[in-house]
Amino acid sequence: MNVIIEAMLLGFIAGKIRGGKLDGLTRFAVRMPFLLIAGFLVYVFSGIMIFLESPFFIENQLYITIGVHLILFAVLFFNLQYRSVWLILLGTLGNFTAVVLNQGKMPLDPVALENAGMHSMLTSLEAGTLHNYISVYEVEGFTTYLGKIFATPEVYPFSQVLTPGDILIAIGLFFLIQRAMLKSAGRFKNMQMNYKTGKFH
């Protein structure tokens, strides 16, 4: 979740530097936004309940994960006119595959946790109390490489362990935010130019 917020923030900063307009974000046309909001709320709520060790959510996390991702896939499918969304779709598909093929749990590399300095999370993983994660050493097959295996560098202020899918999603969001801001700026510039010629579009 942190990487998504950071990618959006960096996209906003880059958009402003490139002359983008803030109102472009409010005017940006995303199809099926209500589904996106619903899926996000379900994702956050289920994550909280799993953290609180709710038996129902722990036992049914695979089905909840499938449901949330189906909602997200629907939203992405209806917004494929934006090239950045293809990166988000590919990253989401990678994360979805890793989780679904491991009974609702995301593979997590203990070495990456150690490198990121996330020692409390490493202890919880080894104790088996992280209900939505599984060690990569307990995973067989290619999903090992789709899990959280990349630790952020030490110079990065926010320690995280990312999946390849997380990285693709972050890149996609980074460019999508800029596109929305720059598209608005482009329309404004065109109106100025047309004003000089006495024509409005």
C-alpha positions as CSV (number, residue, x, y, z in Angstrom):
1,M,0.0,0.0,0.0
2,N,2.8,2.4,0.8
3,V,4.4,2.0,-2.6
4,I,1.1,3.0,-4.2
5,I,0.8,6.2,-2.2
6,E,4.5,7.1,-2.9
7,A,4.1,6.4,-6.6
8,M,1.1,8.7,-6.8
9,L,2.9,11.4,-4.8
10,L,6.0,11.2,-7.0
11,G,3.8,11.3,-10.1
12,F,2.1,14.4,-8.8
13,I,5.4,16.1,-8.1
14,A,6.8,15.1,-11.5
15,G,3.6,16.4,-13.1
16,K,3.9,19.8,-11.4
17,I,7.5,20.1,-12.5
18,R,6.5,19.4,-16.1
19,G,3.8,22.1,-16.0
20,G,0.8,19.9,-15.2
21,K,-2.4,21.2,-13.7
22,L,-3.9,19.9,-10.4
23,D,-7.4,20.2,-11.8
24,G,-6.5,17.5,-14.4
25,L,-6.7,14.9,-11.6
26,T,-10.3,15.8,-10.8
27,R,-11.3,15.9,-14.5
28,F,-9.5,12.7,-15.4
29,A,-12.1,10.2,-16.8
30,V,-11.8,6.9,-15.0
31,R,-14.5,4.4,-16.0
32,M,-16.2,2.4,-13.2
33,P,-14.8,4.5,-10.3
34,F,-17.4,3.2,-7.9
35,L,-16.1,-0.4,-8.4
36,L,-12.6,0.9,-7.7
37,I,-13.7,2.5,-4.5
38,A,-15.6,-0.6,-3.4
39,G,-12.7,-2.9,-4.1
40,F,-10.3,-0.7,-2.2
41,L,-12.6,-0.5,0.8
42,V,-13.0,-4.3,0.9
43,Y,-9.2,-4.7,0.6
44,V,-8.5,-2.4,3.4
45,F,-11.2,-3.8,5.7
46,S,-10.2,-7.4,5.1
47,G,-6.6,-6.5,5.7
48,I,-7.5,-5.0,9.1
49,M,-9.6,-7.9,10.1
50,I,-6.9,-10.4,9.2
51,F,-4.4,-8.3,11.2
52,L,-6.9,-8.5,14.1
53,E,-6.9,-12.3,13.6
54,S,-10.6,-12.6,12.7
55,P,-11.2,-16.4,12.1
56,F,-13.7,-15.7,9.3
57,F,-11.4,-13.5,7.3
58,I,-8.3,-15.7,7.9
59,E,-10.2,-18.8,6.7
60,N,-11.7,-17.1,3.7
61,Q,-8.8,-14.8,2.7
62,L,-8.3,-16.7,-0.6
63,Y,-11.9,-16.0,-1.7
64,I,-11.8,-12.4,-0.5
65,T,-8.6,-11.9,-2.5
66,I,-10.1,-13.4,-5.6
67,G,-13.2,-11.2,-5.2
68,V,-11.2,-8.0,-4.7
69,H,-9.0,-8.7,-7.7
70,L,-11.9,-9.5,-9.9
71,I,-13.3,-6.1,-9.1
72,L,-9.9,-4.5,-9.8
73,F,-9.5,-6.4,-13.1
74,A,-13.0,-5.2,-14.2
75,V,-12.0,-1.6,-13.6
76,L,-8.6,-2.0,-15.3
77,F,-10.3,-3.7,-18.3
78,F,-12.6,-0.7,-18.8
79,N,-9.6,1.7,-18.7
80,L,-7.2,0.1,-21.1
81,Q,-7.3,3.1,-23.3
82,Y,-4.6,4.5,-21.1
83,R,-1.2,2.8,-21.8
84,S,-0.1,3.2,-18.2
85,V,-3.0,1.0,-17.1
86,W,-1.5,-1.9,-19.0
87,L,1.5,-1.8,-16.6
88,I,-0.9,-1.7,-13.7
89,L,-2.8,-4.6,-15.1
90,L,0.3,-6.7,-15.6
91,G,1.5,-6.0,-12.1
92,T,-1.8,-6.8,-10.6
93,L,-2.0,-10.0,-12.5
94,G,1.5,-11.0,-11.2
95,N,0.4,-10.3,-7.6
96,F,-2.9,-12.1,-8.1
97,T,-1.2,-15.2,-9.4
98,A,1.3,-15.3,-6.6
99,V,-1.4,-15.1,-3.9
100,V,-4.0,-17.4,-5.5
101,L,-1.6,-20.2,-6.2
102,N,-0.5,-20.0,-2.5
103,Q,-3.9,-20.3,-0.9
104,G,-4.4,-16.5,-0.4
105,K,-0.9,-15.8,0.9
106,M,1.8,-13.7,-0.7
107,P,5.3,-15.3,-0.8
108,L,7.7,-13.2,1.3
109,D,11.5,-13.4,1.3
110,P,13.1,-13.4,4.8
111,V,16.4,-12.3,3.4
112,A,14.7,-9.3,1.8
113,L,13.1,-8.4,5.2
114,E,16.4,-8.6,6.8
115,N,18.0,-6.4,4.2
116,A,15.2,-3.9,4.6
117,G,15.7,-3.8,8.4
118,M,12.1,-5.1,9.0
119,H,13.1,-7.3,11.9
120,S,9.7,-7.4,13.7
121,M,8.0,-8.5,10.5
122,L,10.7,-11.1,10.0
123,T,10.1,-12.4,13.5
124,S,6.3,-12.6,12.9
125,L,6.9,-14.5,9.6
126,E,9.1,-17.0,11.3
127,A,6.6,-17.4,14.1
128,G,3.8,-18.0,11.5
129,T,1.7,-15.1,12.8
130,L,1.6,-13.2,9.5
131,H,-1.6,-14.8,8.2
132,N,-1.5,-13.2,4.7
133,Y,2.2,-14.1,4.0
134,I,4.2,-17.3,3.5
135,S,8.0,-17.7,3.4
136,V,9.4,-18.1,-0.1
137,Y,11.2,-21.2,1.3
138,E,7.8,-22.9,1.7
139,V,6.8,-22.1,-1.9
140,E,7.4,-24.3,-4.9
141,G,7.4,-23.2,-8.5
142,F,7.6,-19.9,-10.3
143,T,5.5,-18.0,-7.8
144,T,8.7,-17.6,-5.7
145,Y,9.8,-15.0,-8.2
146,L,6.4,-13.2,-8.1
147,G,6.5,-12.6,-4.3
148,K,7.9,-9.9,-2.2
149,I,11.6,-10.4,-2.9
150,F,13.0,-6.9,-3.5
151,A,14.1,-4.8,-0.6
152,T,14.3,-1.0,-0.9
153,P,17.8,0.4,-0.7
154,E,19.1,1.6,2.7
155,V,19.1,5.2,1.5
156,Y,15.4,5.0,0.9
157,P,13.6,6.5,3.9
158,F,10.7,4.1,4.0
159,S,11.7,0.4,4.3
160,Q,9.7,-1.9,2.1
161,V,9.8,-5.3,0.4
162,L,8.2,-5.3,-3.0
163,T,7.0,-7.8,-5.6
164,P,7.8,-7.4,-9.3
165,G,4.1,-6.6,-9.6
166,D,4.3,-3.8,-7.0
167,I,7.0,-2.2,-9.1
168,L,5.0,-2.4,-12.3
169,I,1.9,-1.0,-10.6
170,A,4.0,1.9,-9.1
171,I,5.5,2.8,-12.5
172,G,2.1,2.7,-14.1
173,L,0.6,5.0,-11.5
174,F,3.5,7.3,-11.7
175,F,2.9,7.9,-15.4
176,L,-0.9,7.8,-15.2
177,I,-0.9,10.7,-12.7
178,Q,1.3,12.7,-14.9
179,R,-0.8,12.0,-17.9
180,A,-3.9,13.3,-16.2
181,M,-2.1,16.5,-15.1
182,L,-0.4,17.2,-18.4
183,K,-3.6,16.5,-20.4
184,S,-5.3,19.3,-18.6
185,A,-2.4,21.6,-19.1
186,G,-2.4,20.8,-22.8
187,R,-6.1,21.7,-23.2
188,F,-5.4,25.0,-21.4
189,K,-2.6,25.9,-23.7
190,N,-4.6,25.0,-26.8
191,M,-7.4,27.4,-25.6
192,Q,-4.9,30.2,-25.2
193,M,-3.6,29.6,-28.7
194,N,-7.0,29.5,-30.2
195,Y,-8.0,32.7,-28.4
196,K,-5.2,34.5,-30.2
197,T,-6.7,33.3,-33.5
198,G,-10.2,34.1,-32.5
199,K,-11.3,30.5,-32.5
200,F,-12.4,28.4,-29.5
201,H,-12.5,24.6,-29.4
